[in-house]
Amino acid sequence: QVQLVESGGGLVQPGGSLRLSCAASGSIVRINVMEWYRQAPGKQRELVALITSGGNTHYSDSVQGRCTISRDNAKNTVYLQMNSLKLEDTAVYYCYAASPPVWGQGTQVTVSS
């Protein structure tokens, strides 16, 4: 079972960009679906984006057109490129491997002027 470690979060102004990384301790080649979730204070955790082993992607309506999920199986890493960040994107972002289910520890993204 792999372990997942997120990085790349931080403080950014509205309109800015961040690239989150999710590094796995082992191979992700056989993990069909890798996902990014986020949880804002007082809110439920929500799906942001997912990518299958075949490269198919899905985005939530809230980030569609502003975020791009990608995976580099050679580096065992999944990325989330976030552009045109908004105040409401502030949250802890988590990486998730669906099978078997594994969560990362999360990385904080704060969008503030």
N, CA, C and O atoms as CSV, one atom per row, in Angstrom:
chain,resi,resn,atom,element,x,y,z
A,1,GLN,N,N,0.842,-1.185,0.000
A,1,GLN,CA,C,0.000,0.000,0.000
A,1,GLN,C,C,0.880,1.238,0.000
A,1,GLN,O,O,1.748,1.388,0.860
A,2,VAL,N,N,0.658,2.124,-0.961
A,2,VAL,CA,C,1.489,3.321,-1.060
A,2,VAL,C,C,1.082,4.348,-0.016
A,2,VAL,O,O,-0.036,4.332,0.499
A,3,GLN,N,N,2.004,5.230,0.278
A,3,GLN,CA,C,1.716,6.408,1.075
A,3,GLN,C,C,1.784,7.618,0.154
A,3,GLN,O,O,2.554,7.637,-0.806
A,4,LEU,N,N,0.970,8.627,0.456
A,4,LEU,CA,C,0.878,9.806,-0.389
A,4,LEU,C,C,1.297,11.042,0.408
A,4,LEU,O,O,0.885,11.222,1.554
A,5,VAL,N,N,2.116,11.883,-0.207
A,5,VAL,CA,C,2.578,13.104,0.441
A,5,VAL,C,C,2.339,14.281,-0.503
A,5,VAL,O,O,2.891,14.335,-1.603
A,6,GLU,N,N,1.512,15.217,-0.056
A,6,GLU,CA,C,1.216,16.392,-0.855
A,6,GLU,C,C,2.200,17.511,-0.546
A,6,GLU,O,O,2.744,17.590,0.555
A,7,SER,N,N,2.417,18.366,-1.522
A,7,SER,CA,C,3.251,19.556,-1.343
A,7,SER,C,C,2.819,20.606,-2.353
A,7,SER,O,O,2.054,20.328,-3.276
A,8,GLY,N,N,3.325,21.819,-2.157
A,8,GLY,CA,C,3.051,22.873,-3.122
A,8,GLY,C,C,2.026,23.887,-2.683
A,8,GLY,O,O,1.798,24.878,-3.378
A,9,GLY,N,N,1.404,23.662,-1.547
A,9,GLY,CA,C,0.441,24.636,-1.063
A,9,GLY,C,C,1.130,25.894,-0.562
A,9,GLY,O,O,2.356,25.956,-0.472
A,10,GLY,N,N,0.326,26.887,-0.241
A,10,GLY,CA,C,0.891,28.130,0.258
A,10,GLY,C,C,-0.112,29.254,0.207
A,10,GLY,O,O,-1.308,29.044,0.004
A,11,LEU,N,N,0.407,30.464,0.397
A,11,LEU,CA,C,-0.408,31.675,0.360
A,11,LEU,C,C,-0.252,32.330,-1.004
A,11,LEU,O,O,0.866,32.554,-1.469
A,12,VAL,N,N,-1.356,32.630,-1.633
A,12,VAL,CA,C,-1.317,33.237,-2.955
A,12,VAL,C,C,-2.427,34.278,-3.056
A,12,VAL,O,O,-3.471,34.148,-2.418
A,13,GLN,N,N,-2.195,35.304,-3.857
A,13,GLN,CA,C,-3.198,36.337,-4.054
A,13,GLN,C,C,-4.273,35.869,-5.044
A,13,GLN,O,O,-4.019,34.988,-5.865
A,14,PRO,N,N,-5.447,36.447,-4.966
A,14,PRO,CA,C,-6.484,36.108,-5.962
A,14,PRO,C,C,-5.956,36.331,-7.373
A,14,PRO,O,O,-5.284,37.322,-7.660
A,15,GLY,N,N,-6.277,35.389,-8.236
A,15,GLY,CA,C,-5.774,35.441,-9.606
A,15,GLY,C,C,-4.461,34.728,-9.812
A,15,GLY,O,O,-4.027,34.533,-10.947
A,16,GLY,N,N,-3.825,34.336,-8.723
A,16,GLY,CA,C,-2.541,33.662,-8.819
A,16,GLY,C,C,-2.665,32.185,-9.141
A,16,GLY,O,O,-3.758,31.663,-9.360
A,17,SER,N,N,-1.504,31.519,-9.164
A,17,SER,CA,C,-1.448,30.110,-9.524
A,17,SER,C,C,-0.622,29.324,-8.514
A,17,SER,O,O,0.269,29.862,-7.858
A,18,LEU,N,N,-0.935,28.059,-8.408
A,18,LEU,CA,C,-0.158,27.119,-7.611
A,18,LEU,C,C,-0.170,25.773,-8.311
A,18,LEU,O,O,-1.123,25.433,-9.013
A,19,ARG,N,N,0.894,25.012,-8.114
A,19,ARG,CA,C,0.910,23.637,-8.584
A,19,ARG,C,C,1.126,22.727,-7.388
A,19,ARG,O,O,2.165,22.775,-6.729
A,20,LEU,N,N,0.137,21.907,-7.122
A,20,LEU,CA,C,0.233,20.939,-6.046
A,20,LEU,C,C,0.806,19.634,-6.588
A,20,LEU,O,O,0.550,19.248,-7.728
A,21,SER,N,N,1.578,18.973,-5.750
A,21,SER,CA,C,2.140,17.677,-6.106
A,21,SER,C,C,1.722,16.641,-5.079
A,21,SER,O,O,1.572,16.941,-3.895
A,22,CYS,N,N,1.540,15.438,-5.543
A,22,CYS,CA,C,1.220,14.306,-4.673
A,22,CYS,C,C,2.206,13.198,-5.023
A,22,CYS,O,O,2.094,12.549,-6.063
A,23,ALA,N,N,3.156,13.000,-4.148
A,23,ALA,CA,C,4.194,12.002,-4.380
A,23,ALA,C,C,3.834,10.705,-3.665
A,23,ALA,O,O,3.545,10.701,-2.468
A,24,ALA,N,N,3.854,9.620,-4.406
A,24,ALA,CA,C,3.551,8.307,-3.828
A,24,ALA,C,C,4.841,7.587,-3.469
A,24,ALA,O,O,5.872,7.756,-4.119
A,25,SER,N,N,4.758,6.778,-2.416
A,25,SER,CA,C,5.946,6.049,-1.951
A,25,SER,C,C,6.253,4.846,-2.822
A,25,SER,O,O,7.331,4.257,-2.729
A,26,GLY,N,N,5.299,4.483,-3.671
A,26,GLY,CA,C,5.491,3.358,-4.560
A,26,GLY,C,C,4.858,3.638,-5.911
A,26,GLY,O,O,4.416,4.752,-6.192
A,27,SER,N,N,4.826,2.630,-6.718
A,27,SER,CA,C,4.310,2.798,-8.065
A,27,SER,C,C,2.812,3.102,-8.067
A,27,SER,O,O,2.037,2.514,-7.311
A,28,ILE,N,N,2.428,4.036,-8.939
A,28,ILE,CA,C,1.002,4.343,-9.096
A,28,ILE,C,C,0.480,3.819,-10.430
A,28,ILE,O,O,-0.660,4.090,-10.808
A,29,VAL,N,N,1.315,3.073,-11.133
A,29,VAL,CA,C,0.914,2.592,-12.450
A,29,VAL,C,C,-0.378,1.792,-12.385
A,29,VAL,O,O,-1.244,1.925,-13.250
A,30,ARG,N,N,-0.503,0.958,-11.353
A,30,ARG,CA,C,-1.677,0.085,-11.259
A,30,ARG,C,C,-2.818,0.711,-10.468
A,30,ARG,O,O,-3.846,0.071,-10.243
A,31,ILE,N,N,-2.639,1.960,-10.046
A,31,ILE,CA,C,-3.743,2.651,-9.369
A,31,ILE,C,C,-4.579,3.332,-10.437
A,31,ILE,O,O,-4.142,4.307,-11.048
A,32,ASN,N,N,-5.767,2.824,-10.658
A,32,ASN,CA,C,-6.567,3.290,-11.781
A,32,ASN,C,C,-6.965,4.758,-11.652
A,32,ASN,O,O,-6.870,5.525,-12.610
A,33,VAL,N,N,-7.410,5.136,-10.460
A,33,VAL,CA,C,-7.914,6.498,-10.294
A,33,VAL,C,C,-7.162,7.201,-9.175
A,33,VAL,O,O,-7.056,6.694,-8.058
A,34,MET,N,N,-6.646,8.373,-9.498
A,34,MET,CA,C,-6.027,9.259,-8.500
A,34,MET,C,C,-6.864,10.529,-8.443
A,34,MET,O,O,-7.302,11.049,-9.469
A,35,GLU,N,N,-7.076,11.015,-7.235
A,35,GLU,CA,C,-8.005,12.128,-7.057
A,35,GLU,C,C,-7.433,13.217,-6.157
A,35,GLU,O,O,-6.586,12.963,-5.301
A,36,TRP,N,N,-7.912,14.414,-6.371
A,36,TRP,CA,C,-7.651,15.537,-5.461
A,36,TRP,C,C,-8.982,15.959,-4.840
A,36,TRP,O,O,-9.981,16.139,-5.537
A,37,TYR,N,N,-8.974,16.111,-3.528
A,37,TYR,CA,C,-10.106,16.626,-2.782
A,37,TYR,C,C,-9.662,17.892,-2.055
A,37,TYR,O,O,-8.471,18.186,-1.951
A,38,ARG,N,N,-10.636,18.621,-1.563
A,38,ARG,CA,C,-10.326,19.761,-0.698
A,38,ARG,C,C,-11.386,19.881,0.380
A,38,ARG,O,O,-12.530,19.457,0.219
A,39,GLN,N,N,-10.965,20.473,1.481
A,39,GLN,CA,C,-11.892,20.699,2.589
A,39,GLN,C,C,-11.634,22.077,3.161
A,39,GLN,O,O,-10.551,22.366,3.669
A,40,ALA,N,N,-12.659,22.929,3.067
A,40,ALA,CA,C,-12.591,24.268,3.626
A,40,ALA,C,C,-13.119,24.223,5.056
A,40,ALA,O,O,-13.875,23.316,5.406
A,41,PRO,N,N,-12.737,25.178,5.878
A,41,PRO,CA,C,-13.207,25.194,7.265
A,41,PRO,C,C,-14.728,25.166,7.338
A,41,PRO,O,O,-15.407,25.959,6.686
A,42,GLY,N,N,-15.251,24.247,8.134
A,42,GLY,CA,C,-16.687,24.152,8.324
A,42,GLY,C,C,-17.453,23.512,7.194
A,42,GLY,O,O,-18.683,23.476,7.217
A,43,LYS,N,N,-16.737,23.002,6.197
A,43,LYS,CA,C,-17.401,22.392,5.049
A,43,LYS,C,C,-16.972,20.948,4.884
A,43,LYS,O,O,-15.954,20.519,5.427
A,44,GLN,N,N,-17.759,20.208,4.130
A,44,GLN,CA,C,-17.418,18.817,3.852
A,44,GLN,C,C,-16.299,18.738,2.821
A,44,GLN,O,O,-16.109,19.641,2.005
A,45,ARG,N,N,-15.574,17.644,2.883
A,45,ARG,CA,C,-14.548,17.399,1.880
A,45,ARG,C,C,-15.229,17.164,0.529
A,45,ARG,O,O,-16.230,16.454,0.437
A,46,GLU,N,N,-14.664,17.775,-0.516
A,46,GLU,CA,C,-15.280,17.667,-1.829
A,46,GLU,C,C,-14.250,17.292,-2.886
A,46,GLU,O,O,-13.076,17.650,-2.785
A,47,LEU,N,N,-14.704,16.576,-3.887
A,47,LEU,CA,C,-13.844,16.189,-4.992
A,47,LEU,C,C,-13.519,17.408,-5.845
A,47,LEU,O,O,-14.407,18.185,-6.196
A,48,VAL,N,N,-12.264,17.567,-6.169
A,48,VAL,CA,C,-11.826,18.656,-7.044
A,48,VAL,C,C,-11.585,18.136,-8.452
A,48,VAL,O,O,-12.074,18.702,-9.429
A,49,ALA,N,N,-10.824,17.050,-8.545
A,49,ALA,CA,C,-10.481,16.507,-9.859
A,49,ALA,C,C,-10.008,15.075,-9.709
A,49,ALA,O,O,-9.542,14.669,-8.644
A,50,LEU,N,N,-10.133,14.319,-10.781
A,50,LEU,CA,C,-9.602,12.963,-10.793
A,50,LEU,C,C,-9.002,12.653,-12.149
A,50,LEU,O,O,-9.332,13.279,-13.156
A,51,ILE,N,N,-8.116,11.675,-12.151
A,51,ILE,CA,C,-7.502,11.231,-13.398
A,51,ILE,C,C,-7.364,9.718,-13.357
A,51,ILE,O,O,-6.947,9.143,-12.352
A,52,THR,N,N,-7.719,9.088,-14.461
A,52,THR,CA,C,-7.611,7.634,-14.537
A,52,THR,C,C,-6.242,7.240,-15.082
A,52,THR,O,O,-5.462,8.085,-15.520
A,53,SER,N,N,-5.974,5.959,-15.044
A,53,SER,CA,C,-4.698,5.466,-15.562
A,53,SER,C,C,-4.587,5.711,-17.062
A,53,SER,O,O,-3.487,5.799,-17.609
A,54,GLY,N,N,-5.735,5.818,-17.719
A,54,GLY,CA,C,-5.732,6.084,-19.149
A,54,GLY,C,C,-5.667,7.556,-19.502
A,54,GLY,O,O,-5.647,7.927,-20.676
A,55,GLY,N,N,-5.634,8.392,-18.471
A,55,GLY,CA,C,-5.513,9.821,-18.710
A,55,GLY,C,C,-6.827,10.573,-18.804
A,55,GLY,O,O,-6.846,11.775,-19.067
A,56,ASN,N,N,-7.920,9.865,-18.589
A,56,ASN,CA,C,-9.205,10.568,-18.575
A,56,ASN,C,C,-9.317,11.406,-17.317
A,56,ASN,O,O,-8.875,10.996,-16.244
A,57,THR,N,N,-9.906,12.571,-17.454
A,57,THR,CA,C,-9.993,13.493,-16.326
A,57,THR,C,C,-11.427,13.948,-16.094
A,57,THR,O,O,-12.272,13.917,-16.989
A,58,HIS,N,N,-11.665,14.371,-14.857
A,58,HIS,CA,C,-12.969,14.932,-14.488
A,58,HIS,C,C,-12.717,16.040,-13.483
A,58,HIS,O,O,-11.860,15.910,-12.609
A,59,TYR,N,N,-13.459,17.125,-13.604
A,59,TYR,CA,C,-13.306,18.268,-12.705
A,59,TYR,C,C,-14.647,18.658,-12.110
A,59,TYR,O,O,-15.696,18.489,-12.733
A,60,SER,N,N,-14.594,19.182,-10.898
A,60,SER,CA,C,-15.798,19.737,-10.318
A,60,SER,C,C,-16.148,21.013,-11.059
A,60,SER,O,O,-15.288,21.649,-11.668
A,61,ASP,N,N,-17.409,21.377,-11.002
A,61,ASP,CA,C,-17.849,22.596,-11.678
A,61,ASP,C,C,-17.112,23.828,-11.136
A,61,ASP,O,O,-16.870,24.788,-11.867
A,62,SER,N,N,-16.765,23.787,-9.867
A,62,SER,CA,C,-16.157,24.951,-9.231
A,62,SER,C,C,-14.743,25.240,-9.737
A,62,SER,O,O,-14.269,26.370,-9.611
A,63,VAL,N,N,-14.068,24.256,-10.301
A,63,VAL,CA,C,-12.689,24.467,-10.769
A,63,VAL,C,C,-12.531,24.226,-12.269
A,63,VAL,O,O,-11.461,24.460,-12.831
A,64,GLN,N,N,-13.601,23.758,-12.912
A,64,GLN,CA,C,-13.546,23.483,-14.351
A,64,GLN,C,C,-13.012,24.701,-15.104
A,64,GLN,O,O,-13.495,25.818,-14.919
A,65,GLY,N,N,-12.019,24.474,-15.945
A,65,GLY,CA,C,-11.446,25.558,-16.732
A,65,GLY,C,C,-10.322,26.308,-16.047
A,65,GLY,O,O,-9.622,27.100,-16.679
A,66,ARG,N,N,-10.145,26.060,-14.750
A,66,ARG,CA,C,-9.077,26.757,-14.012
A,66,ARG,C,C,-8.006,25.799,-13.508
A,66,ARG,O,O,-6.903,26.224,-13.164
A,67,CYS,N,N,-8.324,24.522,-13.462
A,67,CYS,CA,C,-7.396,23.534,-12.915
A,67,CYS,C,C,-7.112,22.430,-13.926
A,67,CYS,O,O,-7.945,22.099,-14.770
A,68,THR,N,N,-5.920,21.876,-13.812
A,68,THR,CA,C,-5.531,20.759,-14.656
A,68,THR,C,C,-4.878,19.698,-13.794
A,68,THR,O,O,-3.907,19.971,-13.087
A,69,ILE,N,N,-5.412,18.481,-13.852
A,69,ILE,CA,C,-4.822,17.360,-13.137
A,69,ILE,C,C,-3.993,16.548,-14.118
A,69,ILE,O,O,-4.383,16.365,-15.271
A,70,SER,N,N,-2.858,16.067,-13.659
A,70,SER,CA,C,-2.009,15.240,-14.506
A,70,SER,C,C,-1.282,14.231,-13.634
A,70,SER,O,O,-1.203,14.389,-12.416
A,71,ARG,N,N,-0.757,13.201,-14.265
A,71,ARG,CA,C,-0.015,12.196,-13.521
A,71,ARG,C,C,1.232,11.815,-14.306
A,71,ARG,O,O,1.209,11.723,-15.533
A,72,ASP,N,N,2.312,11.597,-13.581
A,72,ASP,CA,C,3.567,11.136,-14.156
A,72,ASP,C,C,3.873,9.797,-13.494
A,72,ASP,O,O,4.426,9.753,-12.395
A,73,ASN,N,N,3.518,8.726,-14.156
A,73,ASN,CA,C,3.698,7.399,-13.565
A,73,ASN,C,C,5.172,7.070,-13.334
A,73,ASN,O,O,5.510,6.327,-12.413
A,74,ALA,N,N,6.039,7.619,-14.166
A,74,ALA,CA,C,7.473,7.364,-13.996
A,74,ALA,C,C,8.002,7.973,-12.705
A,74,ALA,O,O,8.937,7.450,-12.099
A,75,LYS,N,N,7.396,9.082,-12.290
A,75,LYS,CA,C,7.807,9.755,-11.056
A,75,LYS,C,C,6.869,9.432,-9.900
A,75,LYS,O,O,7.051,9.937,-8.792
A,76,ASN,N,N,5.875,8.600,-10.148
A,76,ASN,CA,C,4.887,8.251,-9.104
A,76,ASN,C,C,4.274,9.502,-8.483
A,76,ASN,O,O,4.126,9.590,-7.264
A,77,THR,N,N,3.924,10.449,-9.312
A,77,THR,CA,C,3.447,11.737,-8.827
A,77,THR,C,C,2.222,12.194,-9.619
A,77,THR,O,O,2.136,12.021,-10.835
A,78,VAL,N,N,1.290,12.776,-8.891
A,78,VAL,CA,C,0.107,13.388,-9.486
A,78,VAL,C,C,0.152,14.875,-9.187
A,78,VAL,O,O,0.540,15.283,-8.092
A,79,TYR,N,N,-0.240,15.675,-10.149
A,79,TYR,CA,C,-0.170,17.126,-10.009
A,79,TYR,C,C,-1.559,17.740,-10.144
A,79,TYR,O,O,-2.456,17.183,-10.778
A,80,LEU,N,N,-1.700,18.902,-9.527
A,80,LEU,CA,C,-2.889,19.719,-9.734
A,80,LEU,C,C,-2.427,21.143,-9.969
A,80,LEU,O,O,-1.992,21.829,-9.044
A,81,GLN,N,N,-2.524,21.578,-11.206
A,81,GLN,CA,C,-2.194,22.958,-11.559
A,81,GLN,C,C,-3.443,23.796,-11.382
A,81,GLN,O,O,-4.478,23.524,-11.992
A,82,MET,N,N,-3.342,24.813,-10.547
A,82,MET,CA,C,-4.487,25.670,-10.259
A,82,MET,C,C,-4.177,27.090,-10.694
A,82,MET,O,O,-3.190,27.676,-10.249
A,83,ASN,N,N,-5.002,27.639,-11.551
A,83,ASN,CA,C,-4.845,28.999,-12.055
A,83,ASN,C,C,-6.051,29.842,-11.683
A,83,ASN,O,O,-7.094,29.327,-11.279
A,84,SER,N,N,-5.885,31.141,-11.828
A,84,SER,CA,C,-6.983,32.089,-11.546
A,84,SER,C,C,-7.638,31.779,-10.208
A,84,SER,O,O,-8.862,31.690,-10.102
A,85,LEU,N,N,-6.808,31.618,-9.203
A,85,LEU,CA,C,-7.316,31.223,-7.891
A,85,LEU,C,C,-8.231,32.279,-7.301
A,85,LEU,O,O,-8.031,33.481,-7.474
A,86,LYS,N,N,-9.241,31.790,-6.598
A,86,LYS,CA,C,-10.243,32.650,-5.974
A,86,LYS,C,C,-10.191,32.480,-4.458
A,86,LYS,O,O,-9.634,31.508,-3.946
A,87,LEU,N,N,-10.777,33.436,-3.757
A,87,LEU,CA,C,-10.813,33.356,-2.300
A,87,LEU,C,C,-11.446,32.034,-1.845
A,87,LEU,O,O,-11.014,31.430,-0.864
A,88,GLU,N,N,-12.465,31.606,-2.571
A,88,GLU,CA,C,-13.182,30.394,-2.178
A,88,GLU,C,C,-12.422,29.102,-2.474
A,88,GLU,O,O,-12.907,28.017,-2.156
A,89,ASP,N,N,-11.264,29.204,-3.065
A,89,ASP,CA,C,-10.414,28.024,-3.255
A,89,ASP,C,C,-9.597,27.715,-2.000
A,89,ASP,O,O,-8.917,26.691,-1.934
A,90,THR,N,N,-9.664,28.589,-1.022
A,90,THR,CA,C,-8.942,28.359,0.227
A,90,THR,C,C,-9.437,27.081,0.899
A,90,THR,O,O,-10.629,26.932,1.167
A,91,ALA,N,N,-8.521,26.170,1.164
A,91,ALA,CA,C,-8.876,24.872,1.739
A,91,ALA,C,C,-7.611,24.054,1.955
A,91,ALA,O,O,-6.526,24.420,1.504
A,92,VAL,N,N,-7.776,22.947,2.650
A,92,VAL,CA,C,-6.725,21.939,2.688
A,92,VAL,C,C,-6.991,20.979,1.533
A,92,VAL,O,O,-8.097,20.461,1.384
A,93,TYR,N,N,-5.977,20.752,0.731
A,93,TYR,CA,C,-6.107,19.902,-0.450
A,93,TYR,C,C,-5.472,18.543,-0.156
A,93,TYR,O,O,-4.343,18.448,0.325
A,94,TYR,N,N,-6.238,17.499,-0.463
A,94,TYR,CA,C,-5.813,16.137,-0.181
A,94,TYR,C,C,-5.707,15.329,-1.466
A,94,TYR,O,O,-6.505,15.479,-2.391
A,95,CYS,N,N,-4.718,14.487,-1.493
A,95,CYS,CA,C,-4.565,13.521,-2.563
A,95,CYS,C,C,-5.168,12.198,-2.092
A,95,CYS,O,O,-5.082,11.847,-0.915
A,96,TYR,N,N,-5.784,11.466,-3.037
A,96,TYR,CA,C,-6.456,10.224,-2.677
A,96,TYR,C,C,-6.255,9.197,-3.773
A,96,TYR,O,O,-6.443,9.477,-4.956
A,97,ALA,N,N,-5.869,8.001,-3.354
A,97,ALA,CA,C,-5.787,6.861,-4.265
A,97,ALA,C,C,-6.979,5.962,-3.971
A,97,ALA,O,O,-7.206,5.576,-2.824
A,98,ALA,N,N,-7.728,5.634,-4.997
A,98,ALA,CA,C,-9.007,4.967,-4.778
A,98,ALA,C,C,-8.884,3.488,-4.430
A,98,ALA,O,O,-9.719,2.956,-3.699
A,99,SER,N,N,-7.855,2.820,-4.942
A,99,SER,CA,C,-7.824,1.376,-4.738
A,99,SER,C,C,-6.397,0.882,-4.575
A,99,SER,O,O,-5.641,0.874,-5.546
A,100,PRO,N,N,-6.002,0.463,-3.355
A,100,PRO,CA,C,-6.799,0.549,-2.126
A,100,PRO,C,C,-6.885,1.999,-1.643
A,100,PRO,O,O,-6.059,2.828,-2.025
A,101,PRO,N,N,-7.862,2.304,-0.820
A,101,PRO,CA,C,-8.074,3.701,-0.409
A,101,PRO,C,C,-6.970,4.224,0.501
A,101,PRO,O,O,-6.715,3.678,1.574
A,102,VAL,N,N,-6.327,5.287,0.054
A,102,VAL,CA,C,-5.246,5.918,0.811
A,102,VAL,C,C,-5.379,7.428,0.679
A,102,VAL,O,O,-5.581,7.945,-0.420
A,103,TRP,N,N,-5.265,8.128,1.791
A,103,TRP,CA,C,-5.285,9.595,1.806
A,103,TRP,C,C,-3.895,10.131,2.151
A,103,TRP,O,O,-3.153,9.528,2.926
A,104,GLY,N,N,-3.569,11.266,1.565
A,104,GLY,CA,C,-2.394,11.999,1.993
A,104,GLY,C,C,-2.741,12.839,3.210
A,104,GLY,O,O,-3.878,12.835,3.682
A,105,GLN,N,N,-1.738,13.564,3.715
A,105,GLN,CA,C,-1.941,14.342,4.937
A,105,GLN,C,C,-2.524,15.722,4.647
A,105,GLN,O,O,-3.006,16.398,5.556
A,106,GLY,N,N,-2.482,16.134,3.405
A,106,GLY,CA,C,-3.048,17.416,3.011
A,106,GLY,C,C,-2.025,18.525,2.930
A,106,GLY,O,O,-0.989,18.487,3.593
A,107,THR,N,N,-2.330,19.510,2.110
A,107,THR,CA,C,-1.504,20.715,1.998
A,107,THR,C,C,-2.436,21.922,1.972
A,107,THR,O,O,-3.452,21.920,1.278
A,108,GLN,N,N,-2.079,22.946,2.734
A,108,GLN,CA,C,-2.951,24.111,2.878
A,108,GLN,C,C,-2.764,25.064,1.701
A,108,GLN,O,O,-1.641,25.411,1.336
A,109,VAL,N,N,-3.873,25.475,1.121
A,109,VAL,CA,C,-3.891,26.521,0.097
A,109,VAL,C,C,-4.716,27.679,0.648
A,109,VAL,O,O,-5.883,27.512,1.002
A,110,THR,N,N,-4.098,28.843,0.714
A,110,THR,CA,C,-4.792,30.029,1.202
A,110,THR,C,C,-4.733,31.106,0.128
A,110,THR,O,O,-3.656,31.516,-0.305
A,111,VAL,N,N,-5.897,31.550,-0.288
A,111,VAL,CA,C,-5.996,32.613,-1.286
A,111,VAL,C,C,-6.482,33.864,-0.562
A,111,VAL,O,O,-7.596,33.911,-0.042
A,112,SER,N,N,-5.624,34.863,-0.544
A,112,SER,CA,C,-5.949,36.068,0.215
A,112,SER,C,C,-5.188,37.255,-0.355
A,112,SER,O,O,-4.062,37.126,-0.836
A,113,SER,N,N,-5.830,38.405,-0.287
A,113,SER,CA,C,-5.154,39.625,-0.720
A,113,SER,C,C,-4.499,40.322,0.472
A,113,SER,O,O,-3.878,41.372,0.309
